[in-house]
C-alpha cells in the first residue's frame, strides 16, 4: 500500500516548472495557461507565477485558475520588485528537475518549450536558450532603434563578459534546476537580464544550446521597457566584469553620486550668481539640494525594490542627511590624515572621497533602506 501511494505521488511530481514573472498581466495569464496546456499535453509540468503585487489583480486571476488546476501556483511578492529576483525566487521554489522562464506577455513562443525539454532530457545541454538572432529566429516586431540597441547590448555582453551567445539578453530559456541552485547566492535580484547573469556566473563549464524562434508582438498590456532597464544592464555587465567586486547597487549608488556632483555645482552657481548669496550660504544650499537629489535618485533607482513611501520617505530623507553629513566629516578626516602622511593633495582627496562613498553606501543601505 505504501509503495503504491509513493508511486502515485511520484507520477504527480512535475518534471518541468515554468516560471512566469508578472506585473499587471491579468489579461494575458489565462491565455498563456491555455497555450501551455496545448503545447505540453504529454509533459508533467507546473506553472509558477511570481507576481510583484500587481495592482491590476494578476495574482487574483492566477489563483482563480489554480483553484481548478493544481499545476498552477502563484507567489505574490510584497514590497519587492524586479524580473530577475522574481525568476530566481520562482526557480528556487520549484521541485522539478528542469525550470523554464517565459514572459507572460505572449511574445515568447511556448511551442519551443518541448524542443528545449527534449535537449535537456537527451543531456545535450545544461541550459537551452530561445534566440531571436540565429537562423530561423526573428524580431519583426522590433523598431529599427530597438534592433540596434539590442544588437549593441549583445556585442557588449559577448565582448566584456566573454560569453558566446547569439541572444544573451533573451528572457526565454530552460535549464537544469541544479544549475541555479549552485550559483543562486551569486546572482543579482535586481535588473531584467537573469539569463546573462546565470551564464556569466556559471562559467565555461556550462553547456549551452540555442533554439531559434520568432519574437511576437505583445498581446495586451503595456511594455515594461524603460531607461532603468538600460541602467540595470550596464550595472550588471560592470558587476560581472569585476567578478562581483562591485555590486549592482553600489554601482548605481556611485552613478547617482556623480549626478549629485553636477547638481551641487548647478545649485552653487544659482546661489552665487542669481540669488546673490555669499559663498558659504550658497555652498550650504548646494549641499542640501545635492543630498536631497541623491536621496530621491537612490530611492527611485538604486533601491527601487525597497522604495520608501509616505512617512518612511520623510524619515529616510532625514536619516540620509545624517549619514551624508557624517560621511562628509569622514571625508575631511581621512583626507587631512592622508595629506599629512604623503603631502600629495590629489591622493589625499581621492582617499577621502572613497571613504565617504563607501561609508554613505554601507550605512545608508543598512539604516535608510534596510538592505542586506
Number of C-alpha atoms within 10 A of each C-alpha: 6 7 8 9 9 10 11 11 10 10 10 11 15 18 17 25 26 26 28 24 27 25 22 21 24 22 17 19 23 15 14 18 18 10 16 17 13 12 16 15 11 9 13 15 22 23 25 25 25 27 27 24 19 17 11 13 15 25 27 14 16 24 17 13 18 15 11 9 12 11 18 20 20 22 19 18 15 12 12 17 21 18 23 21 22 26 27 21 19 26 27 15 13 20 15 20 16 24 29 26 27 23 21 26 25 19 16 24 18 19 14 17 24 15 12 22 22 12 19 20 14 8 12 13 17 20 27 25 27 28 27 23 20 15 10 11 15 16 16 13 14 14 10 10 8 12 14 12 12 16 15 11 19 19 17 15 26 17 11 12 19 13 18 14 21 19 25 24 22 22 23 23 23 27 24 21 21 16 17 19 12 11 14 18 9 14 20 21 23 24 23 26 21 24 22 24 23 19 22 21 20 18 11 11 8 15 14 16 19 20 20 19 23 18 20 16 14 15 13 13 13 11 8 11 9 8 8 15 14 15 17 21 20 18 22 28 21 20 20 21 16 12 14 15 11 15 17 24 22 19 19 20 23 17 17 19 20 13 14 22 16 12 19 23 16 14 21 25 18 16 21 16 12 9 11 12 16 12 13 12 14 22 19 16 17 23 22 14 18 23 21 17 18 24 27 17 20 22 21 15 19 26 20 17 21 17 18 20 11 7 8 13 17 12 13 19 19 15 18 23 17 14 20 23 16 15 22 18 13 18 22 19 14 20 24 17 14 19 18 12 10 10 12 12 14 11 14 21 18 15 19 24 19 14 19 22 19 15 19 21 17 14 18 22 19 12 13 20 22 11 14 6
